[in-house]
Amino acid sequence: MYNNRIQTVKIITANIYKVRTLLICRLAADRRKLPILHKDYNFSVRSGPPFELKCYLCRPKDMDNRNRQILKIALPSIVSNITVPLLGLVDVAIVGHLGSAAYIGAIAVGGMMFNVIYWIFGFLRMGTSGMTSQALGRRDLGETTRMLARSLGIAIAIALVLIALQMPLREAALAVMKPTDEVRHLATTYFDILIWGAPAMLGLFSLSGWFIGMQNSRSPMAVAIVQNVVNIAASTLLVFGFGLKVEGVAAGTLIAQYSGFAMGAVLWATHYGKLKKHFTWNGVWRRTAMAHFFNINRDIFLRTLCLVSVMLFFTSAGSWQGEVVLAVNTLLMQFYLLFSYVMDGFAYAGEAISGRYYGARNNAALVDTVNHLFRWGFGMAAAFTLAYWAGGDPFLSLLTDEPSVVAAAGAYRYWALAVPLAGMAAFVWDGVFIGCTMTRGMLVSMFAATLTFFVLYYLLRDTYANHGLWAAMIAYMLVRGVAQTVIWRRRRMGCAS
């Protein structure tokens, strides 16, 4: 009996100290503007009364380890970004051994159709990431789960609409690209199979955005690796084992897409299954929540349309100047793509970390995060510029051995050297703006940059031809970054949605 009483007293004492510590930490966090997150409560109990509990939130470790915090999200995201083009590259490599150029053309045409479709609906990832990270910063675990359910529901609804409208979408795309009859037939087969992967692809956008919002970029990396492994194995087996040709390539990619979505679901259940206790359907489809979701994603959607229009027009304008200029621009754009794969990783880190601190109303940590992101951005831009200056010619020779293309590229290579410094700020700001859900600022800056691109191109094209096109592209990158910098400085007290 005596021992039971002693044990009861110990438990009561421990609980009193725990509540006291929590209250002190809460007051300290409010006074120092520190975020209070469920995972930051790391208590250790020492033996013997009074069972001292230490709350490590009282030490601002995040402020001391900002670079580690950024790299923890950026590095896995960079790996994920690099694996994205491998899905299409594997398909091209497989059909490239089938004995006809028409197969390669079909994959190129079909791949372009899906790239545009999924690019437009990329707001599902970006919007979900920003709003989830803010809910996490507020320690609103219930809203994080509802955010995932809301995003997945909308993603599946959009996918079903795409499937229902697959015929007019396909015919409209083919009418624009105007492939040969043989390529058209094969591309139609490829499209008709892969369109059924829309639920998996758009669902993965939602899952990936949610994972990043939860400060976790390793799960999307694991999903991307699994997708590529499954795609290689399934497509190779179906094409060379069963002789299915384009149908086999499309079916293998479809299997990889659903394997990736299944992997994402398994990772969620493994790492976040305990969050189910915070989930309620009440509020998922609430009018105010849906209005906020669509307001944020409407701006991202329109911004993406501007982005797609510039990139497609850049390719088209190059093709108007002949095959050699088109080939040169395609090769030089690889410099931009390589840089974007790395900078998008830091943009994802900006989404996750800035959104978390914005949700926690921690302006000091938010500004510190932005400063560190720009230091990494300038470092990456300088490194890529030096790499392109020193190794640009060998890199182009690696991509092609056509003498006329290599010779023509020399006249335009300095434009590629300007890409990292011109485009760096836009990548960093995109991540920060998404995290803070400053999507209207993203749209305004993109509209200004797009307008600059088209006006400058039409002013310069008659006199400077392809140099005018590249000047317009570099100006487009610069204007995006400058406009976002101005918008941010006007809100120097912190992000405002």
Sequence and secondary structure as in RCSB ss.txt:
>XXXX:A:sequence
MYNNRIQTVKIITANIYKVRTLLICRLAADRRKLPILHKDYNFSVRSGPPFELKCYLCRPKDMDNRNRQILKIAL
PSIVSNITVPLLGLVDVAIVGHLGSAAYIGAIAVGGMMFNVIYWIFGFLRMGTSGMTSQALGRRDLGETTRMLAR
SLGIAIAIALVLIALQMPLREAALAVMKPTDEVRHLATTYFDILIWGAPAMLGLFSLSGWFIGMQNSRSPMAVAI
VQNVVNIAASTLLVFGFGLKVEGVAAGTLIAQYSGFAMGAVLWATHYGKLKKHFTWNGVWRRTAMAHFFNINRDI
FLRTLCLVSVMLFFTSAGSWQGEVVLAVNTLLMQFYLLFSYVMDGFAYAGEAISGRYYGARNNAALVDTVNHLFR
WGFGMAAAFTLAYWAGGDPFLSLLTDEPSVVAAAGAYRYWALAVPLAGMAAFVWDGVFIGCTMTRGMLVSMFAAT
LTFFVLYYLLRDTYANHGLWAAMIAYMLVRGVAQTVIWRRRRMGCAS
>XXXX:A:secstr
 HHHHHHHHHHHHHHHHHHHHHHHHHHHHHHHT    GGG    B SSTT  B  GGGS HHHHTHHHHHHHHHH
HHHHHHHHHHHHHHHHHHHHTTSS HHHHHHHHHHHHHHHHHHHHTTHHHHHHHHHHHHHHHTT HHHHHHHHHH
HHHHHHHHHHHHHHTHHHHHHHHHHHH   HHHHHHHHHHHHHHGGGHHHHHHHHHHHHHHHHTT  HHHHHHHH
HHHHHHHHHHHIIIIIT  THHHHHHHHHHHHHHHHHHHHHHHHHHHGGGGGG  STTTT HHHHHHHHHHHHHH
HHHHHHHHHHHHHHHHHHHTT HHHHHHHHHHHHHHHHHHHHHHHHHHHHHHHHHHHHHTT HHHHHHHHHHHHH
HHHHHHHHHHHHHHHHHHHHHHHH   HHHHHHHTTTHHHHHHHHHHHHHHHHHHHHHHHTT HHHHHHHHHHHH
HHHHHHHHHHHHHHHHHHHHHHHHHHHHHHHHHHHHHHHHTTT    
